[in-house]
């Protein structure tokens, strides 16, 4: 197949074949990072802008490295140092950036739907680096890529997603991607952190961590987003760790080779014990490494598709 979308906004709208195509493209790019000179000319002459309205370390740096390994020029814009502080809207910011003849805007925003709204107003490609509680497609893709690499495939796997499901764009993107590729997904959290009707996304739900771990081939441990606890409804940190923290003792009751994942940043001693995060079952740092290949694939594919669209429009 050929990739035809100028934007990457989420996994909900992608087909199984499109997701597999991104993963296959990422696999071909992973080798670049092992070279002495870690660079290919795939996006030479292109300009990528990282437009981040929320704090980020891994995602922003990963996109920057990915773009540079494709030989693109990269500009980073944080909202606190931009004209957003003066009241400029997202659309106006995007149009002004586009007027500088950039090719791809990678946007992270605290409002769900922000990336989609921006993409509708721009001819430049837009990649969603996380929008509110909605989606974080490249994080899910790198998680799925890592699972596929470690376990050989996705179809038939039992994957448990544990933690702050209600506020997690990572959980939503993972659910869309994993279920489309044939995995069985279970979500586990305290009742107040399970979104209403999440079963309609095709997942099983439990409030029992032992049940979530019992038959799991992999567990993806989400960060507890205490900064979003506006009504002080969350469990206390020590209470949460006692009832839902991933500890070595809990892992010993699970499958011997269960894969432990985390999108970061880690809250050690809250959602995961240090000896688990640093242990033999953990692939957390491998996820970070794989993020570069996945984001190289995303940047390359949207740029290529947009170029084809532009050529068709001028023919």
Secondary structure by P-SEA (a helix, b strand, c coil): cccccccccccccccaaaaaaaaaaaaaaccccccccccccccccbbbbbcccccccaaaaaaaaaaaaabbbbbbbbcccccccccccaaaaaaaaaaaccccccccccccaaaaaaaaacccbbbbcccccccaaaaaaaaaaaaaaaccccccbbbbbbccccccaaaaaaaaaaaaabbbbbbbcccccccccccccccccccccccccccccbbbbbccccccccccccccaaaaaacccccaaaaaacccbbbbbbccccccccccccccccccccaaaaaaaaaaaaaaaaaaaaaaaaaaaaaaaac
